[in-house]
């Protein structure tokens, strides 16, 4: 199936680099379900929609292929990548390890309480009570970004950013097909409480459990969303 590029949001137009503009646009489109796994992306379509050169689009596609969001198939071109269940497990094994490490490293910086952490947790709680998927998703991203950033390890940020690109489509499908996503807030609270105590070991264990819980929910998605082994 060929993708018809959705209308680009204003923030994409404000990106300083044309290539980064296209990259950000495609990432957001997959994250929000406007592009789905298996869809073919045509350079000319995106070039016209985003008003950029085809070479710019091609470079953006190549970057996203390297990061795992797109795949390149002979005679078909670039597509939104479809994963096998095994590859999804492998991604979450690595995510559990890295997010656990990030939480352990960040714990001393949160000890005694932190206003930014408290604000994100409050937003997550409010979104859960209202069953507001969009707000919950945005706050969830902010929560994990905060912990990773406070770890002080730039490589963790880079590696996890690349890993998450390849699972955005599955995370979106889970959001629209299951109410269980709001249950992950209990994991967030457990992580936050450990961070506020400055307990790196407990924070790491909670972060690892959270990744495992997320994987378990994603694996409940129907077979048609996954590539055959």
C-alpha positions in Angstrom: 0.0 0.0 0.0 1.4 3.4 -1.0 1.3 6.1 1.7 -0.5 9.4 0.9 1.5 11.9 2.9 -0.6 13.6 5.6 -0.6 17.4 5.9 2.6 18.4 7.8 2.2 20.1 11.2 3.6 23.6 11.7 6.4 22.4 14.0 7.8 20.4 11.2 8.0 23.5 9.0 10.1 25.2 11.7 12.9 22.6 11.7 16.2 24.2 10.7 17.3 21.4 8.4 15.1 20.3 5.5 16.3 16.7 6.0 15.5 16.9 9.7 12.1 18.4 8.9 11.2 15.4 6.8 12.6 13.0 9.4 10.6 14.6 12.1 7.4 14.6 10.0 7.6 10.9 9.2 8.4 10.0 12.8 5.4 11.9 14.0 3.2 10.5 11.3 4.1 6.9 12.3 3.8 7.7 16.1 0.3 9.1 15.6 -0.9 6.4 13.2 -1.1 8.5 10.1 1.4 6.1 8.5 1.3 2.4 9.3 3.5 -0.6 9.1 3.9 -1.9 5.5 3.0 1.4 3.8 5.2 2.4 0.9 6.6 5.9 0.9 7.1 7.5 -2.5 9.7 10.2 -2.8 7.8 12.4 -5.2 4.7 12.4 -3.0 6.6 13.6 0.0 8.6 16.1 -2.0 5.4 17.8 -3.2 3.6 17.6 0.1 6.6 19.0 2.1 7.9 21.3 -0.6 11.4 19.9 -0.5 13.7 18.4 -3.1 13.6 14.7 -3.8 17.2 14.3 -2.7 16.2 15.7 0.7 13.4 13.2 1.0 15.7 10.4 -0.1 18.3 11.3 2.5 15.6 11.4 5.2 14.4 8.0 4.2 17.9 6.6 4.3 18.4 8.0 7.8 15.2 6.5 9.0 16.1 3.2 7.5 19.4 3.3 9.4 17.4 4.0 12.6 15.0 1.1 12.0 11.8 3.0 11.3 11.8 2.3 7.5 12.9 -0.7 5.4 14.2 -0.7 1.8 12.9 -3.5 -0.4 13.9 -4.4 -3.9 11.4 -3.3 -6.5 9.2 -1.6 -3.8 11.4 1.1 -2.3 11.0 2.4 1.2 8.3 1.1 3.5 7.3 1.6 7.2 9.1 -1.3 8.8 7.1 -4.3 10.0 8.7 -6.3 12.8 8.6 -10.0 13.7 7.5 -10.8 17.2 11.0 -12.0 17.9 12.6 -8.7 16.8 10.1 -6.9 19.1 11.3 -9.0 22.0 14.9 -8.3 21.2 14.2 -4.5 21.1 12.5 -4.6 24.5 15.3 -6.7 26.0 17.7 -3.9 25.1 15.3 -1.2 26.1 14.8 -2.8 29.6 18.6 -2.9 30.1 19.2 0.7 29.0 16.1 2.2 30.7 17.1 0.4 33.8 20.6 1.8 33.7 19.3 5.3 33.0 17.0 5.1 36.1 19.9 3.8 38.3 22.2 6.6 37.1 19.5 9.3 37.4 18.3 8.3 40.9 20.8 10.4 42.9 19.7 13.5 40.9 16.0 13.0 41.9 16.6 12.2 45.6 14.5 14.3 47.9 11.9 15.1 45.2 12.0 17.0 41.9 9.5 19.5 40.6 9.8 18.5 37.0 9.2 14.8 37.8 6.3 15.7 40.0 4.7 17.7 37.2 5.0 14.9 34.7 3.6 12.4 37.1 0.6 14.7 37.8 0.0 15.1 34.1 0.1 11.3 33.7 -2.4 10.8 36.6 -4.7 13.4 35.1 -4.6 11.8 31.7 -5.3 8.4 33.1 -8.3 9.6 35.1 -9.7 11.2 32.0 -8.8 8.3 29.7 -7.1 10.9 27.5 -4.9 8.8 25.2 -3.1 11.7 23.5 -2.2 13.5 26.7 -1.1 10.3 28.3 1.1 9.4 25.4 2.8 12.8 25.4 3.3 12.7 29.1 4.7 9.2 28.9 7.3 10.3 26.4 8.2 13.3 28.7 8.6 11.0 31.7 11.0 8.6 30.0 12.9 11.5 28.3 13.3 13.2 31.7 14.7 10.1 33.4 17.1 9.3 30.4 18.2 12.9 30.3 19.0 13.0 34.0 21.1 9.9 33.7 23.8 12.1 32.3 24.6 9.5 29.6 24.1 10.9 26.1 24.7 7.5 24.5 21.7 6.0 26.3 19.5 8.8 24.9 20.8 8.1 21.4 20.5 4.4 21.5 17.0 4.4 23.0 15.8 7.0 20.5 16.8 4.8 17.6 15.3 1.7 19.2 12.0 3.4 19.8 11.5 4.6 16.2 11.0 1.0 15.1 8.2 0.3 17.5 6.2 3.5 17.2 3.6 1.8 14.9 3.0 -1.0 17.4 2.7 1.4 20.3 0.1 3.4 18.4 -1.9 0.2 17.6 -1.8 -0.7 21.3 -3.2 2.7 22.2 -6.2 2.4 20.0 -6.9 -1.3 20.6 -6.4 -1.6 24.3 -7.2 0.3 27.4 -4.4 -1.5 29.2 -2.0 1.3 28.3 -3.2 3.3 31.2 -2.2 0.6 33.6 1.4 1.4 32.8 1.0 4.5 35.1 1.4 2.2 38.1 4.8 1.3 36.7 5.6 5.0 36.3 4.7 5.7 39.9 6.9 2.9 41.2 9.8 4.2 39.2 9.2 7.8 40.4 9.0 6.8 44.0 12.3 4.9 43.8 13.9 7.9 42.1 12.6 10.3 44.8 14.2 8.0 47.4 17.4 8.1 45.5 17.3 4.3 45.4 19.0 3.4 42.1 18.7 -0.3 42.5 14.9 -0.1 43.0 14.5 2.4 40.2 16.5 0.1 37.8 14.4 -2.9 38.8 11.1 -1.0 38.3 12.2 0.4 34.9 13.1 -3.1 33.8 9.7 -4.4 34.9 8.0 -1.6 33.1 9.7 -2.5 29.8 8.6 -6.1 30.3 5.0 -5.2 31.0 5.0 -3.0 27.8 6.3 -5.9 25.8 3.7 -8.3 27.1 0.9 -5.9 26.0 2.4 -5.3 22.6 2.7 -9.1 22.0 -1.1 -9.4 22.4 -1.6 -7.4 19.2 -3.0 -9.4 16.3 -0.7 -11.5 14.0 -1.5 -9.4 10.9 0.5 -6.5 12.3 3.7 -8.6 12.5 6.0 -9.9 9.8 6.3 -13.7 9.6 9.6 -15.1 10.8 
